Amino acid sequence: MTEGVINVRYNDQQVKQEAKKHKKFLETFGINPGSYRINNHDYFFVNYYIWKKMTDSAVVSPTSQAGRSEYMEAFDALMEYAQLTSMILTYGGLNSSGDTHDITTLKKFLSDVLNEPEELLTQEIRNNFNFCLLRMNLILSLQERILEIYNDFQQKNQKYHDGDDENFTKQDIEEAATYLGEIDYIQYSQVLASDECIPKFKYIKELNNPDVKKHKTIAVRKYLAEFLKGEKQQNKNAEYVTYQQNMKELSKEEHIKFQKEAFNKYLAETKASLSKELRHPQEN
């Protein structure tokens, strides 16, 4: 322990006592796990509720006697990390739990056809199948990465809940922002890969080559039909995740940088709105 530092967990009684000072009649409150440390003092973010509906928020510290500016510095960090945590666990969780049985089934089908003797397939057939196989492999590898991101972040977040870790740092905030940017990049890349396969899958679905048809199981036919049936939705998804020009040309690093800028703009608006209703610290 660093000299002069008092470690305080989010569920310590002294933190709860500070939170209670700003509670109104009939309200309950929740203290976000994890604190932000400034000048050897731990700051915590508190949300107040009436009948599960959030009313206001506060930043509290059981040890700090600092002025509003230091509390607001803590508010900025606490708010940013809370927003990043919510987004990563929500969007990362939804994407990591997605069913990929259709993709793995189509991948096997594409591979099995391409393993046929070379003389049985035209170059056009091979080109179309190779195109789709590369994109199915990309979607699955990206799915593995998003699961890795989600599990890693969830484990770190659980340590704050369990009290094994007390504080997060600027480095943790930056890492979380990068994770969120990468999740956005993965979502975009997966949707784009799926969208690019639609014309090829149309070709494959109608193909009458006997050396292809023998690999079209009931499951393969089903997933090809579902894929093409959802073409309009797929196109909408592609439009939704494309929110600036030339996104296809962006590298992964450029995409993450752009997403961080978009998040910072959203965060500034959220902070401005929430700070007006902040119970503590109050305006001087």
C-alpha positions in Angstrom: 0.0 0.0 0.0 1.3 3.4 -0.9 2.0 5.6 2.1 -0.8 8.0 2.9 -3.3 6.1 0.8 -6.5 4.6 2.3 -8.0 1.9 0.2 -11.8 2.1 0.1 -14.1 -0.3 -1.7 -17.4 0.7 -3.3 -19.4 -1.4 -0.8 -17.6 -0.1 2.3 -19.9 1.4 4.9 -18.2 4.7 4.9 -18.9 5.1 1.2 -22.5 4.2 1.8 -22.7 6.8 4.5 -21.5 9.5 2.1 -24.0 8.4 -0.5 -26.8 8.5 2.1 -26.1 12.2 2.8 -27.5 13.1 -0.6 -30.4 10.6 -0.7 -34.0 12.0 -0.7 -37.1 10.5 0.9 -38.2 7.1 -0.5 -35.1 6.9 -2.7 -32.6 4.0 -3.0 -29.2 4.2 -4.4 -26.5 2.2 -6.1 -22.7 2.8 -6.0 -20.8 1.9 -9.2 -18.1 -0.7 -8.5 -14.7 0.7 -8.9 -13.4 4.2 -8.0 -11.1 6.8 -9.5 -8.2 8.1 -7.4 -7.0 11.7 -7.3 -4.4 12.9 -4.8 -4.7 9.7 -2.8 -8.5 10.0 -2.4 -11.0 7.6 -3.9 -14.1 9.0 -5.7 -17.2 7.0 -6.4 -20.2 7.4 -8.7 -23.7 7.1 -7.1 -27.1 6.8 -8.8 -30.3 7.5 -7.0 -33.7 5.8 -7.8 -37.4 5.9 -7.0 -39.2 2.7 -8.0 -36.2 1.6 -10.1 -36.3 4.9 -12.1 -33.1 6.9 -11.8 -33.5 10.4 -10.4 -30.1 12.0 -9.9 -26.4 11.2 -9.4 -23.6 12.2 -7.2 -19.8 11.9 -6.8 -18.7 11.0 -3.3 -15.5 10.4 -1.4 -15.3 9.4 2.3 -11.8 10.9 2.7 -11.6 13.9 0.4 -12.1 17.5 1.5 -11.2 18.9 -1.9 -13.1 21.5 -3.8 -15.6 21.1 -6.6 -12.9 21.1 -9.4 -11.3 17.9 -8.1 -14.7 16.2 -7.7 -15.6 17.2 -11.2 -12.3 15.8 -12.5 -13.4 12.6 -10.8 -16.9 12.9 -12.3 -15.4 13.1 -15.8 -13.4 9.9 -15.3 -16.2 8.0 -13.5 -18.7 9.0 -16.1 -16.5 8.0 -19.0 -15.7 4.6 -17.6 -19.3 3.9 -16.7 -20.4 4.7 -20.2 -17.7 2.6 -21.8 -18.5 -0.3 -19.4 -22.2 -0.2 -20.2 -21.5 -0.1 -24.0 -18.9 -2.8 -24.0 -20.9 -5.2 -21.9 -24.1 -4.5 -23.9 -22.8 -4.5 -27.5 -20.0 -6.9 -26.8 -22.3 -9.3 -25.0 -24.9 -9.2 -27.8 -22.3 -9.8 -30.5 -20.3 -12.4 -28.6 -23.4 -14.6 -27.9 -24.5 -14.6 -31.5 -25.4 -18.0 -33.1 -22.8 -18.8 -35.8 -24.2 -22.3 -36.8 -25.4 -20.9 -40.1 -22.0 -19.5 -40.9 -20.1 -22.7 -39.9 -22.6 -24.8 -41.9 -22.1 -22.6 -45.0 -18.3 -22.6 -44.5 -18.3 -26.4 -44.5 -20.4 -26.5 -47.6 -18.2 -24.1 -49.4 -15.0 -26.0 -48.4 -16.5 -29.4 -49.4 -17.3 -28.1 -52.9 -13.9 -26.5 -53.3 -12.3 -29.9 -52.3 -13.9 -31.5 -55.4 -11.4 -32.4 -58.2 -10.4 -29.3 -60.1 -11.7 -30.6 -63.4 -15.3 -30.9 -62.1 -15.6 -27.2 -61.4 -15.3 -24.2 -63.6 -13.1 -21.3 -62.7 -16.2 -19.1 -62.3 -17.7 -21.6 -59.7 -14.4 -21.7 -57.8 -14.1 -17.9 -57.8 -17.6 -17.5 -56.3 -17.1 -20.2 -53.7 -13.6 -18.9 -52.7 -15.0 -15.4 -52.4 -17.7 -16.5 -49.9 -15.4 -18.9 -48.1 -13.0 -16.1 -47.3 -15.8 -14.0 -45.9 -17.2 -16.8 -43.8 -13.7 -17.4 -42.3 -13.4 -13.6 -41.7 -16.8 -13.5 -39.9 -15.9 -16.4 -37.7 -12.4 -15.1 -36.8 -13.9 -11.7 -35.9 -16.5 -13.5 -33.8 -13.6 -15.2 -31.8 -12.0 -11.8 -31.3 -15.1 -10.1 -30.0 -15.7 -13.0 -27.6 -12.1 -12.6 -26.4 -12.7 -8.8 -25.9 -15.9 -9.4 -24.0 -14.6 -12.1 -21.7 -11.4 -10.1 -20.9 -13.4 -6.9 -20.1 -16.1 -8.8 -18.2 -13.4 -10.5 -16.0 -11.8 -7.1 -15.2 -15.1 -5.6 -14.4 -16.0 -8.5 -12.1 -12.9 -7.7 -10.0 -14.4 -4.3 -9.1 -17.7 -6.0 -8.1 -15.8 -8.6 -6.0 -13.6 -5.9 -4.5 -10.4 -7.5 -5.8 -9.6 -4.3 -7.6 -10.6 -0.9 -6.2 -9.5 1.7 -8.7 -9.4 2.1 -12.4 -6.9 4.4 -14.1 -6.6 6.6 -17.2 -4.9 3.6 -18.8 -7.9 1.5 -18.1 -10.2 4.1 -19.6 -8.1 4.3 -22.7 -8.0 0.5 -23.0 -11.8 0.4 -22.7 -12.2 3.1 -25.4 -10.0 1.0 -27.7 -12.1 -2.1 -27.0 -15.3 -0.2 -27.8 -13.7 1.0 -31.1 -12.7 -2.5 -32.0 -16.1 -3.9 -31.3 -17.5 -1.3 -33.7 -14.9 -2.2 -36.3 -15.8 -5.9 -35.9 -19.5 -5.3 -36.3 -18.9 -3.2 -39.4 -16.6 -5.8 -40.9 -18.9 -8.7 -40.2 -21.9 -6.9 -41.7 -19.9 -5.8 -44.7 -18.6 -9.4 -45.3 -22.2 -10.7 -45.1 -23.5 -8.0 -47.5 -20.8 -8.7 -50.0 -21.8 -12.4 -50.1 -25.4 -11.8 -51.2 -24.9 -11.7 -55.0 -22.6 -14.7 -54.8 -25.0 -16.7 -52.7 -27.7 -16.0 -55.2 -25.5 -17.5 -57.9 -24.7 -20.5 -55.7 -28.3 -21.1 -54.8 -29.3 -21.3 -58.4 -26.3 -23.4 -59.5 -27.3 -26.7 -61.1 -23.9 -28.3 -61.2 -24.3 -31.9 -59.9 -20.9 -31.7 -58.1 -22.2 -28.7 -56.1 -25.8 -29.9 -55.6 -24.7 -33.1 -53.9 -23.3 -31.0 -51.1 -26.4 -28.9 -50.7 -27.9 -30.5 -47.6 -31.2 -29.5 -46.2 -29.4 -27.2 -43.7 -27.3 -25.6 -46.4 -30.4 -24.9 -48.6 -32.2 -23.5 -45.5 -29.4 -21.1 -44.6 -28.9 -20.0 -48.2 -32.6 -19.2 -48.4 -32.6 -17.4 -45.1 -29.5 -15.4 -46.0 -31.1 -14.2 -49.3 -34.6 -13.7 -47.7 -32.9 -11.2 -45.3 -31.3 -9.3 -48.1 -33.2 -6.1 -47.4 -32.4 -6.2 -43.7 -28.8 -7.0 -44.5 -28.6 -4.0 -46.7 -30.2 -1.9 -44.0 -27.6 -3.2 -41.5 -24.8 -2.3 -43.9 -26.3 1.3 -44.2 -26.7 1.6 -40.4 -23.1 0.7 -39.6 -21.7 2.9 -42.4 -21.8 6.4 -40.8 -19.1 8.1 -42.8 -17.8 8.1 -46.3 -15.1 5.8 -47.5 -15.3 3.5 -44.4 -14.3 0.5 -46.5 -10.9 2.2 -47.1 -10.3 2.8 -43.3 -7.7 0.5 -41.6 -8.6 -1.1 -38.3 -6.6 1.6 -36.5 -8.3 4.4 -38.4 -11.7 2.9 -37.7 -11.0 2.7 -34.0 -9.7 6.3 -33.9 -12.9 7.5 -35.7 -15.1 5.6 -33.3 -13.3 7.1 -30.3 -14.0 10.6 -31.7 -17.6 9.7 -32.1 -17.8 8.4 -28.6 -16.1 11.5 -27.2 -18.7 13.7 -28.8 -21.5 11.6 -27.4 -19.8 11.6 -24.0 -19.4 15.4 -23.9 -23.2 15.7 -24.6 -24.0 13.2 -21.9 -21.7 14.8 -19.3 -23.2 18.3 -20.0 -26.7 16.9 -19.5 -25.9 14.9 -16.4 -23.7 17.5 -14.7 -26.7 19.8 -14.5 -28.5 17.3 -12.3 -25.5 16.3 -10.2 -26.4 16.5 -6.5 -22.8 16.5 -5.3 -20.7 18.4 -5.8 -23.1 21.3 -6.4 -22.4 24.5 -8.2 -20.6 27.0 -6.0 
